Amino acid sequence: MRALAAPRIRFAAALSALACLAFLSPAANAIWLTGSIAASSTDGGSAQIDFTCQGENPCRGTYVALFQDGGCQGGAIDTVVITGLDLSRSGTVSGTATFANFMDRGESRWPDGSCHHSNGPFPSFSTTFTGTWNGSSAQLAFAPPAGVTMSGSARVMSRLAKVSGSVSGSGPAGSANISFSCEGETPCVGSGTATFRESGCSNSFTFTERIGFTGLNLTQPGAISGIVLLRQGDYSVVQNADGTCAFSLRFGLDGGSQYSGSSGGSAGTLTLLGQDFSASGSFTATFETLPTSTRPPVFEMTVTSSITPTVSSATANIQYRPADVGQSGSVYTFAVAPRTLVSTGAESALVLGKTAPGKASGDDAPVACVLAQLNGSGQLQGVSASALQSYLSGVLSSQGQAVKVIDGVATANIAGATFYVGYGASATAMMSGGVNRNVITVPGTQVCQPKPPQTGWWWNAAEDGRGYTIESTGDKLFFAAYLYDVSGRSTWYIAAGPTSIDGSLFVGNLESYTNGQSLSGAFRSPVRPPVLNGQVTLAFNDEHHGTLIWPGGTVAIDRMEWGVGGVNAVPQANQPENGWWLSGLDDGRGFFIEWQAGIGFMAGFMYDDAGAPVWYIAANPLSANAQVFSSNWEQYTNGQTLTGTYRPPNRPPTLVGPATIQFSGPANAVMTMPGGRQVTLTRYRF
């Protein structure tokens, strides 16, 4: 897209100071948000950021950013994660927005007036925000460094446009052919495959990357115009003596062009207005109706607060769930706070993330966020989840309870902390039941806003041979562990249920089952109830790092990555959803599948012929067609047990039969088992 490229730029000197600041499948009924953010700096730089995301906490999606700096303009396209949102009630909202690969470095202006940069990757940009949610939309205020202003808005999407099309054209600089599919309108982001032939080159260059359009208004017939960006579309070319050319992508430099066209709603035309040639074509669009109401809260709550630079107060008026009224229980207030603010117990307190930059404060390095409670002197003290002290205890009344979460505390003592309120028969019951809610985040230079984990494969790199799969919906989590029993046979455990503290903490029972269906045998239902093997606690530092506490001790776990780009790789076109897949006719066994960089990795948990739990894995090699999975089931033995010391499993593994899946869209498939039996798979929503 070199001939179409308007190289990406910085905002200008003041706005580039932002560089110093520090995708589970959502539930089937998760809402979609779309929004825009305007930014400007005192030295004349400006930016417009359009985004869409799915889910609530987190809301994951993509952004398209357009930059302007004097005579230069450019753009960026990548992922965005918004955390801290609680859209279950109208009122104040706050959180953190993180834009991947956002900031530029090494800019220089060439004699022709164009702006050029060093290759990426570029730093992400995180900023806190506050706003007011009215049930369907919000106005947002951000906290960037001095010299920069940022404001924006977000709203619930009622429909999702699914657009596909192609453009082609030629000119003195060469020719281009681009086919694309994308979702949304402003922006519409998806996958594009581009073939470019430069003038004077006997060969062409084809690559597939993320593509994004702004201004694609399909609400009513009429003219449309905006910007199209192709990630890494600003490539370099070197002409060889034999007439061929060597092409190479310049990582992070996103090429783009203005476009104009017309839309009839479900179809239209596009013309890309390049510097050296134009490309024209057409598109079609279909529309999916989206849920517009958010999930109900775990309990009803209203909050009144007063946060000043010197003193802070916040009261939560909570209503107990009808099923809990008349029961005995306790109410708890607690915080997740920067460790530097915790006066005692900080080193032994439960860690739930690291701080993100708040208001302008220089280059403060992130610090650990820990579980804490306020004492009678207004000081934060570190605690474990089971050792929380109750705010009050007694019979839960239908009248609810006014809870003084922060009662005239010096703001300096709690700056950057996020406060919660919850209730239950005990602190452990409250946490394991997920019966707690975010009350307020106190502004600060370093802010704690816990995040749920990313759905996918997890492991400890020092314990190769056993691993874990996690799917998180923000308020629920499904965990599985793949390891070995004392005899050396592979075995598995699962745990599932609600999460606490904005999805960053899970406490549940570690379950095992027996006598269910084997890989190729006839159906049989596993024995219930399951065997309970102790408690499992998962506490997440961020989306990619966490701590597992279970009968085997305390284990640091991280996201497992493979392929070029790993967890940040651009999804293939038509890639199925990551997460749990089940067959409704085969209760008791299931499959976890994740794709990274075009490579699929799957585990199947089921039973052997004797009824003992067993697991197999299969890896689908890099393929251009994400709708087909073709590999072999592998079985490993004699690796690490639940409570034993590390030992690597035997290699090579035993091959037990072909693993073949034909997908039909993102959430449906047919799996062919060894022996030829076919079963229908669908994405498991929980």
C-alpha positions as CSV (number, residue, x, y, z in Angstrom):
1,M,0.0,0.0,0.0
2,R,3.1,2.2,-0.4
3,A,1.6,4.3,-3.2
4,L,-1.5,4.8,-1.1
5,A,0.5,5.5,2.1
6,A,0.2,8.6,4.2
7,P,2.9,7.6,6.8
8,R,1.8,7.6,10.4
9,I,3.0,10.5,12.7
10,R,3.2,11.6,16.3
11,F,0.7,14.1,17.8
12,A,3.6,16.6,18.1
13,A,6.1,17.0,20.9
14,A,3.8,17.5,23.9
15,L,1.4,14.7,22.8
16,S,4.3,12.3,22.2
17,A,4.9,12.4,25.9
18,L,2.1,9.8,26.1
19,A,4.6,7.2,25.1
20,C,6.1,7.5,28.6
21,L,2.9,6.1,30.1
22,A,2.7,2.8,30.9
23,F,-9.2,-11.2,23.4
24,L,-11.7,-15.2,25.7
25,S,-14.6,-14.8,23.7
26,P,-17.2,-12.6,25.4
27,A,-20.5,-14.1,26.5
28,A,-23.0,-14.6,23.7
29,N,-25.2,-11.8,25.0
30,A,-22.2,-9.4,25.7
31,I,-22.9,-5.8,24.6
32,W,-20.9,-4.0,21.9
33,L,-19.7,-0.4,22.4
34,T,-18.6,2.1,19.8
35,G,-17.1,5.4,20.5
36,S,-14.7,8.2,19.5
37,I,-12.0,10.2,21.3
38,A,-10.6,13.6,20.3
39,A,-7.2,14.6,21.4
40,S,-5.2,17.8,21.0
41,S,-1.9,19.2,22.2
42,T,-0.8,22.8,23.0
43,D,1.8,22.7,20.2
44,G,-0.8,22.0,17.5
45,G,-1.0,18.2,17.3
46,S,-4.4,16.5,17.1
47,A,-5.8,13.0,16.8
48,Q,-9.2,11.3,16.3
49,I,-9.6,7.8,17.7
50,D,-12.6,5.6,16.7
51,F,-13.1,2.3,18.4
52,T,-15.5,-0.7,18.9
53,C,-15.2,-3.3,21.6
54,Q,-17.2,-6.2,22.9
55,G,-17.9,-7.0,26.6
56,E,-17.9,-5.0,29.7
57,N,-15.0,-5.6,32.0
58,P,-12.9,-5.9,29.9
59,C,-14.3,-4.5,26.7
60,R,-11.9,-5.8,24.0
61,G,-11.8,-4.5,20.4
62,T,-10.0,-2.5,17.8
63,Y,-9.3,1.1,17.2
64,V,-8.4,3.3,14.2
65,A,-6.5,6.5,15.0
66,L,-5.9,9.4,12.7
67,F,-3.1,11.8,13.5
68,Q,-2.4,15.4,12.3
69,D,0.8,17.4,13.0
70,G,1.3,20.4,10.8
71,G,1.7,19.3,7.3
72,C,1.9,15.6,8.2
73,Q,-0.9,13.2,8.7
74,G,-1.1,9.4,9.3
75,G,-2.8,6.7,11.3
76,A,-2.6,3.6,13.3
77,I,-4.8,0.5,13.7
78,D,-4.6,-2.1,16.4
79,T,-6.3,-3.5,19.5
80,V,-7.9,-1.6,22.5
81,V,-8.8,-3.0,25.9
82,I,-11.1,-1.0,28.2
83,T,-11.3,-2.2,31.8
84,G,-13.1,-1.1,34.9
85,L,-16.5,-0.5,33.3
86,D,-19.6,-1.4,35.3
87,L,-22.6,-0.6,33.0
88,S,-25.2,-2.4,35.1
89,R,-26.3,0.9,36.7
90,S,-26.5,4.5,35.6
91,G,-24.1,6.9,37.2
92,T,-20.3,7.4,37.4
93,V,-18.0,5.1,35.5
94,S,-14.3,5.0,35.5
95,G,-11.6,2.7,34.1
96,T,-8.5,2.4,31.9
97,A,-8.2,2.4,28.2
98,T,-5.1,0.7,26.6
99,F,-4.3,1.2,22.9
100,A,-1.7,-1.3,21.6
101,N,1.2,-0.2,19.3
102,F,0.0,3.4,19.5
103,M,2.9,5.8,19.9
104,D,5.6,6.7,17.3
105,R,9.3,7.3,17.7
106,G,12.2,8.5,15.5
107,E,10.2,10.9,13.3
108,S,12.1,12.9,10.7
109,R,10.8,15.1,7.9
110,W,12.2,14.4,4.4
111,P,12.9,17.0,1.7
112,D,9.6,16.1,0.0
113,G,7.7,17.1,3.1
114,S,6.6,13.6,4.1
115,C,7.1,12.2,7.6
116,H,9.0,9.1,8.2
117,H,9.7,7.0,11.3
118,S,11.8,4.1,12.6
119,N,10.2,0.7,12.4
120,G,8.1,-0.5,15.4
121,P,6.9,-2.1,17.5
122,F,5.8,1.1,19.2
123,P,4.7,1.5,22.8
124,S,1.2,1.0,24.0
125,F,-0.7,4.0,25.5
126,S,-2.8,3.6,28.7
127,T,-4.9,6.4,30.2
128,T,-7.5,6.4,32.9
129,F,-11.0,7.9,32.4
130,T,-14.1,8.9,34.2
131,G,-17.6,9.6,32.9
132,T,-21.3,9.4,33.4
133,W,-23.3,6.4,32.1
134,N,-27.0,6.8,31.4
135,G,-27.8,3.2,30.5
136,S,-27.0,3.5,26.8
137,S,-24.2,6.0,26.4
138,A,-21.5,7.9,28.2
139,Q,-19.4,11.1,28.0
140,L,-15.8,10.4,28.9
141,A,-13.0,12.5,30.3
142,F,-9.4,11.2,30.1
143,A,-6.3,12.0,32.2
144,P,-3.4,12.5,29.8
145,P,-0.1,14.4,30.6
146,A,0.2,18.1,30.8
147,G,-0.2,19.9,27.5
148,V,-2.7,17.4,26.1
149,T,-6.5,17.3,26.3
150,M,-8.6,14.2,25.6
151,S,-12.4,13.7,25.7
152,G,-14.8,11.3,24.1
153,S,-18.0,9.3,24.1
154,A,-19.2,5.8,23.9
155,R,-22.6,4.2,23.2
156,V,-24.1,0.8,23.0
157,M,-24.3,-0.6,19.4
158,S,-27.7,-1.9,18.3
159,R,-26.5,-3.7,15.2
160,L,-23.2,-5.0,13.8
161,A,-22.4,-4.5,10.1
162,K,-20.5,-7.2,8.4
163,V,-18.9,-5.8,5.3
164,S,-17.0,-7.5,2.5
165,G,-15.7,-6.2,-0.8
166,S,-12.7,-5.5,-3.0
167,V,-11.0,-2.6,-4.9
168,S,-8.4,-2.6,-7.7
169,G,-6.7,0.0,-9.8
170,S,-3.5,1.1,-11.4
171,G,-1.5,4.2,-12.2
172,P,2.1,5.5,-12.9
173,A,3.3,4.1,-9.6
174,G,1.9,0.5,-10.2
175,S,-1.2,-1.4,-9.4
176,A,-3.1,-2.6,-6.3
177,N,-5.8,-5.2,-5.6
178,I,-7.3,-5.3,-2.1
179,S,-10.0,-7.7,-0.9
180,F,-11.4,-7.2,2.6
181,S,-14.0,-8.2,5.2
182,C,-14.7,-6.1,8.3
183,E,-17.2,-5.6,11.2
184,G,-18.6,-2.3,12.3
185,E,-19.1,1.1,10.7
186,T,-17.0,3.7,12.3
187,P,-14.7,2.0,12.5
188,C,-15.2,-1.1,10.4
189,V,-12.2,-3.4,11.2
190,G,-11.3,-6.8,9.9
191,S,-8.9,-8.5,7.6
192,G,-7.6,-7.4,4.2
193,T,-5.5,-9.2,1.6
194,A,-3.5,-6.8,-0.6
195,T,-1.5,-7.5,-3.8
196,F,0.8,-4.6,-4.9
197,R,2.9,-4.4,-8.0
198,E,5.3,-1.4,-8.1
199,S,6.2,0.2,-11.4
200,G,9.4,-1.3,-12.7
201,C,9.0,-4.5,-10.8
202,S,8.3,-7.8,-12.6
203,N,6.9,-9.4,-9.5
204,S,4.1,-8.5,-7.1
205,F,3.8,-8.6,-3.3
206,T,0.8,-10.1,-1.4
207,F,0.2,-10.0,2.3
208,T,-2.8,-10.2,4.7
209,E,-3.2,-7.8,7.6
210,R,-5.8,-6.0,9.7
211,I,-7.7,-3.4,7.8
212,G,-9.9,-0.6,9.1
213,F,-12.3,2.0,7.6
214,T,-13.7,5.2,9.2
215,G,-16.8,7.0,8.1
216,L,-18.5,3.9,6.7
217,N,-22.0,5.2,7.5
218,L,-24.5,2.5,6.3
219,T,-27.5,3.9,8.2
220,Q,-29.1,5.5,5.2
221,P,-28.4,5.8,1.5
222,G,-26.0,8.5,0.4
223,A,-22.4,9.5,0.0
224,I,-19.7,8.1,2.3
225,S,-16.1,9.1,2.9
226,G,-13.3,8.5,5.3
227,I,-10.0,6.8,5.7
228,V,-8.9,3.3,5.1
229,L,-5.8,1.9,6.9
230,L,-3.9,-1.3,6.3
231,R,-1.8,-2.4,9.2
232,Q,1.9,-2.4,8.2
233,G,0.8,-1.2,4.8
234,D,3.7,1.2,4.5
235,Y,6.2,-1.4,3.1
236,S,9.6,-0.9,1.7
237,V,10.8,-2.0,-1.8
238,V,14.3,-2.6,-3.3
239,Q,14.6,-3.1,-7.0
240,N,17.0,-5.9,-8.1
241,A,19.2,-6.0,-11.1
242,D,17.1,-8.7,-12.8
243,G,13.9,-6.6,-12.7
244,T,12.4,-8.3,-9.7
245,C,11.8,-6.4,-6.5
246,A,12.3,-7.3,-2.8
247,F,9.4,-6.2,-0.6
248,S,9.4,-6.1,3.2
249,L,6.8,-4.9,5.7
250,R,7.9,-2.1,8.1
251,F,6.5,-3.3,11.4
252,G,4.0,-0.9,12.9
253,L,3.9,1.5,10.0
254,D,0.3,1.5,8.9
255,G,-0.4,2.6,5.3
256,G,-3.6,4.4,4.4
257,S,-5.6,6.4,2.0
258,Q,-8.7,8.6,1.9
259,Y,-11.7,7.1,0.2
260,S,-15.1,8.2,-1.1
261,G,-18.1,6.4,-2.4
262,S,-21.8,5.8,-2.0
263,S,-23.9,3.4,0.0
264,G,-27.3,2.0,-0.5
265,G,-27.3,0.5,3.0
266,S,-26.5,-3.1,2.1
267,A,-24.3,-2.4,-0.9
268,G,-22.1,0.4,-2.2
269,T,-19.0,1.5,-4.1
270,L,-15.6,2.7,-2.9
271,T,-12.8,4.6,-4.6
272,L,-9.4,4.9,-2.8
273,L,-7.8,8.2,-3.5
274,G,-4.1,7.3,-3.5
275,Q,-1.1,9.7,-4.1
276,D,0.0,7.9,-7.3
277,F,-3.1,5.9,-8.4
278,S,-6.7,5.2,-7.4
279,A,-8.5,1.9,-6.8
280,S,-12.2,1.4,-7.2
281,G,-14.6,-1.4,-6.3
282,S,-17.7,-2.4,-4.4
283,F,-18.9,-3.9,-1.1
284,T,-21.9,-5.6,0.4
285,A,-23.1,-5.5,4.0
286,T,-25.3,-7.7,6.2
287,F,-26.4,-6.7,9.7
288,E,-26.7,-8.6,13.0
289,T,-28.9,-7.4,15.7
290,L,-27.0,-6.9,19.0
291,P,-28.1,-7.1,22.6
292,T,-28.5,-3.5,24.0
293,S,-29.0,-4.3,27.7
294,T,-26.2,-5.0,30.0
295,R,-26.1,-8.0,32.4
296,P,-27.9,-7.5,35.7
297,P,-25.7,-6.7,38.6
298,V,-25.0,-9.3,41.2
299,F,-26.9,-7.0,43.6
300,E,-28.4,-3.6,43.3
301,M,-26.4,-0.6,44.5
302,T,-26.3,3.2,44.4
303,V,-23.3,5.2,45.3
304,T,-22.8,8.8,46.6
305,S,-19.3,10.1,46.9
306,S,-17.2,13.2,47.5
307,I,-13.6,13.0,46.4
308,T,-11.6,16.2,47.0
309,P,-7.8,16.7,46.9
310,T,-7.7,16.5,50.7
311,V,-10.6,14.3,52.0
312,S,-12.7,11.5,50.4
313,S,-16.0,9.9,51.3
314,A,-18.2,7.3,49.6
315,T,-21.3,5.5,50.7
316,A,-22.8,2.5,48.9
317,N,-26.5,1.8,49.5
318,I,-26.8,-1.9,48.7
319,Q,-29.9,-4.1,48.3
320,Y,-29.5,-7.8,49.2
321,R,-30.7,-10.3,46.6
322,P,-34.2,-11.6,47.4
323,A,-32.9,-15.1,48.0
324,D,-30.5,-13.8,50.6
325,V,-33.0,-11.7,52.6
326,G,-33.5,-13.2,56.1
327,Q,-30.2,-15.1,56.0
328,S,-27.4,-14.4,58.4
329,G,-24.3,-12.8,56.8
330,S,-21.7,-10.2,56.9
331,V,-20.9,-7.1,54.8
332,Y,-17.3,-6.4,53.8
333,T,-15.6,-3.4,52.4
334,F,-12.1,-3.6,50.9
335,A,-9.8,-2.1,48.3
336,V,-7.2,-3.0,45.7
337,A,-4.5,-0.4,46.4
338,P,-1.0,0.5,45.3
339,R,1.4,-1.4,47.6
340,T,3.2,1.8,48.4
341,L,0.1,3.1,50.2
342,V,-0.4,0.0,52.4
343,S,1.1,0.6,55.8
344,T,1.2,-3.0,57.2
345,G,0.8,-6.5,55.7
346,A,1.7,-5.3,52.2
347,E,4.2,-8.1,51.5
348,S,1.9,-10.9,52.4
349,A,-1.3,-9.4,50.9
350,L,-3.0,-10.9,47.8
351,V,-1.6,-9.3,44.7
352,L,-4.2,-8.4,42.1
353,G,-2.3,-6.6,39.3
354,K,-0.1,-3.6,38.8
355,T,-0.8,0.1,38.7
356,A,-1.6,2.0,35.5
357,P,-0.6,5.6,35.2
358,G,-3.3,8.1,36.3
359,K,-3.0,11.8,36.0
360,A,0.3,13.3,34.8
361,S,3.0,12.4,37.2
362,G,6.3,11.9,35.4
363,D,7.7,8.4,34.8
364,D,6.4,6.6,37.8
365,A,7.1,2.9,37.4
366,P,4.1,0.5,38.0
367,V,3.8,-1.0,41.5
368,A,1.9,-4.0,42.7
369,C,-1.7,-3.7,43.6
370,V,-2.7,-5.6,46.7
371,L,-5.9,-6.5,48.6
372,A,-6.3,-4.1,51.6
373,Q,-8.8,-2.7,54.1
374,L,-9.0,0.6,55.9
375,N,-8.3,0.6,59.6
376,G,-9.9,3.0,62.2
377,S,-7.1,5.5,61.5
378,G,-7.8,5.7,57.8
379,Q,-4.7,3.7,56.9
380,L,-4.7,0.8,54.3
381,Q,-3.6,-2.6,55.7
382,G,-2.8,-5.6,53.5
383,V,-5.0,-8.7,53.9
384,S,-5.7,-12.1,52.3
385,A,-9.1,-12.9,50.8
386,S,-10.0,-15.2,53.7
387,A,-8.9,-12.8,56.4
388,L,-11.1,-9.8,55.5
389,Q,-12.8,-8.2,58.6
390,S,-16.5,-7.6,58.3
391,Y,-18.1,-4.1,58.2
392,L,-21.1,-5.5,60.0
393,S,-22.8,-8.9,60.6
394,G,-26.4,-10.0,61.3
395,V,-29.6,-10.9,59.5
396,L,-29.8,-9.5,56.0
397,S,-32.8,-7.2,55.7
398,S,-35.1,-6.4,52.8
399,Q,-34.3,-2.7,53.6
400,G,-30.7,-3.2,52.4
401,Q,-27.8,-1.4,54.0
402,A,-26.0,1.9,53.8
403,V,-22.3,1.2,53.9
404,K,-19.7,3.9,54.5
405,V,-17.0,2.5,52.2
406,I,-14.8,5.6,52.7
407,D,-15.6,7.7,55.7
408,G,-13.7,11.0,55.6
409,V,-10.3,9.6,54.8
410,A,-7.3,11.7,53.7
411,T,-7.2,11.4,49.9
412,A,-3.5,11.1,49.9
413,N,-3.8,7.8,51.9
414,I,-6.0,6.1,49.3
415,A,-5.1,7.8,46.0
416,G,-5.2,5.3,43.2
417,A,-7.1,2.6,45.1
418,T,-10.3,1.0,43.9
419,F,-12.9,0.2,46.6
420,Y,-15.4,-2.6,46.7
421,V,-18.4,-3.8,48.8
422,G,-19.8,-7.3,49.1
423,Y,-21.5,-9.7,51.4
424,G,-21.8,-13.4,52.3
425,A,-21.8,-15.9,55.0
426,S,-18.1,-15.4,55.2
427,A,-15.3,-13.6,53.4
428,T,-14.5,-16.8,51.5
429,A,-18.2,-17.4,50.6
430,M,-18.4,-13.8,49.3
431,M,-15.3,-14.2,47.1
432,S,-16.2,-17.7,45.8
433,G,-19.8,-16.5,45.0
434,G,-18.7,-13.4,43.3
435,V,-21.0,-11.3,45.5
436,N,-19.1,-8.0,45.4
437,R,-19.1,-4.9,43.3
438,N,-16.8,-2.0,42.4
439,V,-17.8,1.2,44.3
440,I,-15.3,3.8,43.2
441,T,-11.8,4.4,42.1
442,V,-10.0,7.3,43.8
443,P,-7.9,9.3,41.3
444,G,-4.1,9.1,41.7
445,T,-0.8,9.1,40.0
446,Q,-0.8,5.3,40.1
447,V,-4.2,3.6,39.8
448,C,-5.2,0.1,40.6
449,Q,-8.0,-1.2,38.5
450,P,-8.0,-5.1,38.4
451,K,-8.5,-6.9,35.2
452,P,-9.8,-10.4,34.3
453,P,-7.5,-12.8,32.4
454,Q,-7.3,-13.4,28.7
455,T,-9.0,-16.5,27.4
456,G,-6.5,-19.1,26.2
457,W,-3.7,-21.5,27.1
458,W,-1.7,-20.7,30.2
459,W,1.4,-22.4,31.7
460,N,4.5,-22.1,33.8
461,A,7.5,-22.2,31.4
462,A,9.6,-24.0,34.1
463,E,7.0,-26.8,34.2
464,D,6.8,-27.8,30.6
465,G,4.5,-30.8,30.1
466,R,1.5,-29.6,32.1
467,G,-0.7,-26.6,31.3
468,Y,-4.0,-24.9,31.9
469,T,-6.9,-23.5,29.9
470,I,-8.9,-20.5,31.1
471,E,-12.0,-18.9,29.6
472,S,-13.3,-15.8,31.3
473,T,-16.4,-13.8,30.6
474,G,-15.6,-11.1,33.0
475,D,-17.9,-12.3,35.8
476,K,-17.4,-16.1,35.3
477,L,-14.5,-18.4,34.7
478,F,-13.9,-21.9,33.5
479,F,-10.5,-23.4,34.4
480,A,-9.0,-26.8,33.4
481,A,-5.6,-28.3,34.4
482,Y,-3.8,-31.0,32.3
483,L,-1.2,-33.0,34.2
484,Y,-0.5,-36.6,35.4
485,D,-1.5,-38.9,38.2
486,V,1.0,-40.8,40.4
487,S,1.0,-43.8,38.0
488,G,2.1,-41.5,35.2
489,R,-1.2,-41.5,33.3
490,S,-2.5,-38.2,32.0
491,T,-5.4,-36.8,34.0
492,W,-7.3,-33.5,34.3
493,Y,-9.2,-31.3,36.8
494,I,-11.7,-28.5,36.3
495,A,-13.1,-25.6,38.3
496,A,-15.8,-23.1,37.2
497,G,-17.9,-20.4,38.7
498,P,-18.3,-16.7,39.4
499,T,-15.3,-14.3,39.7
500,S,-14.7,-11.5,42.1
501,I,-13.0,-8.1,42.1
502,D,-13.8,-7.2,38.5
503,G,-12.9,-10.6,37.2
504,S,-9.4,-10.7,38.6
505,L,-10.0,-13.3,41.4
506,F,-11.5,-16.8,41.2
507,V,-12.0,-19.1,44.2
508,G,-13.6,-22.6,43.6
509,N,-13.4,-26.3,44.1
510,L,-11.0,-28.5,42.1
511,E,-13.2,-31.2,40.6
512,S,-12.5,-34.6,38.9
513,Y,-14.8,-37.0,37.1
514,T,-14.7,-40.6,36.1
515,N,-16.4,-43.2,33.8
516,G,-17.4,-40.9,31.0
517,Q,-17.1,-41.2,27.2
518,S,-13.8,-42.2,25.6
519,L,-12.3,-40.8,22.4
520,S,-13.9,-43.2,20.0
521,G,-16.3,-45.1,22.2
522,A,-20.1,-45.0,22.7
523,F,-21.6,-42.3,24.9
524,R,-21.7,-42.8,28.6
525,S,-22.4,-40.1,31.2
526,P,-19.7,-39.5,33.8
527,V,-20.3,-40.3,37.5
528,R,-21.8,-37.4,39.5
529,P,-21.3,-35.7,41.9
530,P,-17.6,-35.1,41.1
531,V,-14.7,-35.8,43.4
532,L,-13.5,-32.7,45.2
533,N,-9.7,-32.4,45.3
534,G,-9.3,-29.2,47.4
535,Q,-9.7,-25.5,46.6
536,V,-8.2,-23.6,43.7
537,T,-7.5,-19.8,43.7
538,L,-6.6,-17.8,40.7
539,A,-5.4,-14.2,41.2
540,F,-4.4,-12.3,38.1
541,N,-1.8,-9.6,37.9
542,D,-3.0,-8.5,34.5
543,E,-4.4,-10.2,31.4
544,H,-1.3,-12.3,30.7
545,H,0.1,-13.1,34.2
546,G,-1.3,-14.6,37.3
547,T,-0.9,-16.9,40.3
548,L,-2.4,-20.3,40.8
549,I,-2.9,-21.5,44.4
550,W,-4.0,-25.1,44.8
551,P,-3.1,-28.3,46.6
552,G,0.1,-28.4,44.5
553,G,1.3,-25.1,46.1
554,T,1.6,-21.6,44.6
555,V,2.5,-21.5,40.9
556,A,3.1,-18.5,38.7
557,I,1.3,-18.8,35.4
558,D,1.5,-16.9,32.2
559,R,-0.1,-16.9,28.8
560,M,1.4,-19.5,26.5
561,E,2.3,-18.0,23.1
562,W,3.2,-19.5,19.7
563,G,3.6,-18.3,16.2
564,V,4.6,-14.9,14.9
565,G,3.0,-12.3,17.1
566,G,1.7,-14.8,19.7
567,V,-1.4,-13.5,21.6
568,N,-1.1,-10.2,19.7
569,A,-1.2,-11.7,16.3
570,V,-3.9,-10.5,13.9
571,P,-6.7,-13.1,13.7
572,Q,-7.1,-14.9,10.4
573,A,-10.1,-14.2,8.3
574,N,-12.9,-16.6,9.3
575,Q,-11.1,-17.8,12.4
576,P,-13.4,-19.6,14.8
577,E,-13.8,-18.4,18.4
578,N,-11.2,-19.3,21.0
579,G,-12.5,-21.1,24.1
580,W,-14.5,-24.2,25.1
581,W,-16.4,-26.3,22.5
582,L,-18.8,-29.1,23.4
583,S,-21.2,-31.5,21.8
584,G,-24.6,-31.5,23.3
585,L,-25.0,-35.2,22.7
586,D,-21.7,-36.0,24.4
587,D,-22.1,-34.6,27.9
588,G,-19.0,-35.0,30.1
589,R,-16.3,-34.4,27.5
590,G,-15.2,-31.2,25.8
591,F,-12.5,-29.5,23.8
592,F,-10.6,-26.2,24.2
593,I,-9.2,-24.6,21.1
594,E,-7.1,-21.5,20.6
595,W,-5.7,-19.9,17.5
596,Q,-2.6,-17.7,17.4
597,A,-0.9,-16.5,14.2
598,G,-2.9,-19.0,12.1
599,I,-1.9,-22.0,14.3
600,G,-4.6,-23.9,16.3
601,F,-3.9,-25.7,19.5
602,M,-6.5,-28.0,21.0
603,A,-7.0,-30.2,24.1
604,G,-9.7,-32.8,24.5
605,F,-10.7,-33.9,28.0
606,M,-12.5,-37.2,28.3
607,Y,-12.0,-40.7,29.6
608,D,-10.1,-43.9,28.7
609,D,-11.7,-47.3,28.2
610,A,-11.4,-48.1,31.9
611,G,-13.3,-44.8,32.8
612,A,-10.3,-42.9,34.1
613,P,-10.0,-39.2,33.1
614,V,-7.5,-38.6,30.2
615,W,-6.6,-35.8,27.9
616,Y,-5.1,-35.5,24.4
617,I,-3.7,-32.5,22.5
618,A,-3.5,-31.7,18.8
619,A,-1.8,-28.8,17.0
620,N,-3.0,-27.6,13.6
621,P,-0.1,-26.3,11.5
622,L,-0.2,-22.9,9.9
623,S,-2.9,-22.9,7.3
624,A,-4.5,-20.3,5.1
625,N,-8.0,-21.8,5.8
626,A,-9.0,-21.3,9.4
627,Q,-12.2,-23.2,8.9
628,V,-10.4,-26.6,8.7
629,F,-8.4,-28.2,11.6
630,S,-6.4,-31.3,10.6
631,S,-3.9,-32.9,12.9
632,N,-3.3,-35.9,15.1
633,W,-4.3,-36.6,18.7
634,E,-1.2,-36.9,20.9
635,Q,-1.0,-38.5,24.4
636,Y,1.7,-37.8,27.0
637,T,2.6,-39.8,30.1
638,N,4.8,-39.7,33.2
639,G,4.9,-35.9,33.7
640,Q,4.3,-33.8,36.8
641,T,1.5,-34.6,39.2
642,L,-0.7,-32.3,41.1
643,T,1.4,-32.2,44.3
644,G,4.7,-33.7,43.1
645,T,8.0,-32.1,42.1
646,Y,8.6,-31.3,38.4
647,R,9.4,-34.0,36.0
648,P,9.1,-33.8,32.2
649,P,6.7,-36.1,30.4
650,N,7.9,-38.9,28.1
651,R,8.6,-37.8,24.5
652,P,7.8,-38.4,21.8
653,P,4.1,-38.7,22.5
654,T,1.9,-41.6,21.4
655,L,-0.3,-40.8,18.4
656,V,-3.8,-42.1,19.0
657,G,-5.7,-41.1,15.8
658,P,-6.6,-38.2,13.5
659,A,-8.1,-35.0,14.9
660,T,-10.2,-33.4,12.2
661,I,-12.7,-30.5,12.4
662,Q,-14.7,-28.8,9.7
663,F,-16.0,-25.4,11.0
664,S,-19.0,-23.6,9.6
665,G,-18.6,-20.1,10.9
666,P,-17.2,-18.8,14.2
667,A,-19.2,-21.0,16.6
668,N,-20.3,-24.3,14.9
669,A,-18.3,-27.3,13.6
670,V,-18.3,-31.0,12.9
671,M,-15.5,-33.1,14.4
672,T,-14.6,-36.5,12.9
673,M,-13.4,-38.8,15.6
674,P,-10.9,-41.7,15.1
675,G,-12.9,-44.4,13.5
676,G,-15.0,-42.0,11.5
677,R,-17.8,-41.1,13.9
678,Q,-18.8,-37.5,13.5
679,V,-20.1,-35.2,16.2
680,T,-21.5,-31.7,16.1
681,L,-19.6,-29.1,18.2
682,T,-20.7,-25.7,19.3
683,R,-19.1,-22.9,21.4
684,Y,-20.0,-23.4,25.0
685,R,-21.5,-20.3,26.6
686,F,-21.6,-20.3,30.4
